[in-house]
Amino acid sequence: MYLDSEKKKEIFAKYGKSNTDTGSSEGQIALFSYRISHLTEHLKSNKKDYSTERSLKMLVGKRRRLLDYLKDRDIARYRAIIKELGIRK
């Protein structure tokens, strides 16, 4: 599997407050970004996989809502995570 528990812990340790802090907005945004990049690569070779395409759109929406939440609450953290992940609006 592309996303095991060790990879999740690594993502949360790098972007969250700790490797067990799975609720932080930055950690969740980073995890969604990792999953989005994986699904994007999958769709490049499987163009007619419509269920995966729908899942990708839903993930992008979830990430966008979390980014909007973070932008409203703390603009400095928002700018930091955008810069670190290389996400554009």
C-alpha positions in Angstrom: 0.0 0.0 0.0 1.3 3.5 -0.8 0.3 5.0 2.5 1.2 2.9 5.6 1.2 4.0 9.2 5.0 4.7 9.1 4.5 7.1 6.2 1.6 8.9 8.1 3.7 9.3 11.2 6.5 10.7 9.1 4.2 13.2 7.5 2.6 14.3 10.8 6.1 14.6 12.4 7.3 16.8 9.6 4.3 19.1 9.2 2.3 18.7 12.5 3.3 19.5 16.0 4.4 15.8 16.7 4.0 12.4 15.1 1.0 11.7 17.2 -0.8 15.0 16.6 -3.0 13.9 13.7 -5.6 16.7 14.3 -3.5 19.7 13.4 -4.6 21.5 10.3 -1.1 21.5 8.9 -0.7 17.8 9.3 -4.0 17.0 7.7 -3.3 19.4 4.8 0.1 17.7 4.2 -1.5 14.2 4.3 -4.2 15.3 1.8 -1.5 16.8 -0.4 0.4 13.5 -0.4 -2.8 11.5 -1.3 -3.7 14.0 -4.0 -0.3 13.7 -5.6 -0.6 9.9 -5.6 -4.1 9.9 -7.1 -3.0 12.4 -9.7 -0.2 10.0 -10.8 -2.7 7.2 -10.9 -5.1 9.1 -13.1 -2.3 10.0 -15.6 -2.1 6.4 -16.6 -5.8 5.4 -16.0 -7.8 8.2 -17.6 -11.2 6.5 -17.5 -11.1 5.7 -13.7 -14.0 8.0 -12.8 -14.4 6.8 -9.2 -10.8 7.8 -8.5 -11.4 11.1 -10.3 -14.3 11.8 -8.0 -12.3 10.9 -4.9 -9.5 13.2 -6.1 -12.0 16.1 -6.5 -13.4 15.4 -3.0 -9.9 15.4 -1.5 -9.0 18.7 -3.2 -12.2 20.2 -1.8 -11.4 19.0 1.7 -7.9 20.4 1.5 -9.3 23.7 0.2 -11.8 23.9 3.1 -9.0 23.2 5.6 -6.8 25.9 4.0 -9.6 28.4 4.1 -10.1 27.6 7.8 -6.5 28.0 8.6 -6.4 31.3 6.6 -9.2 32.7 8.7 -7.7 31.5 12.0 -3.9 32.1 11.6 -2.6 33.7 8.4 1.0 33.1 9.4 0.5 29.3 9.7 -1.4 29.4 6.4 1.4 31.1 4.5 4.0 28.8 6.1 2.2 25.6 5.0 1.4 26.9 1.5 5.1 27.8 1.0 6.4 24.5 2.4 4.1 22.3 0.4 4.2 24.4 -2.8 0.4 24.7 -3.1 -1.0 27.5 -5.2 -4.5 29.0 -4.9 
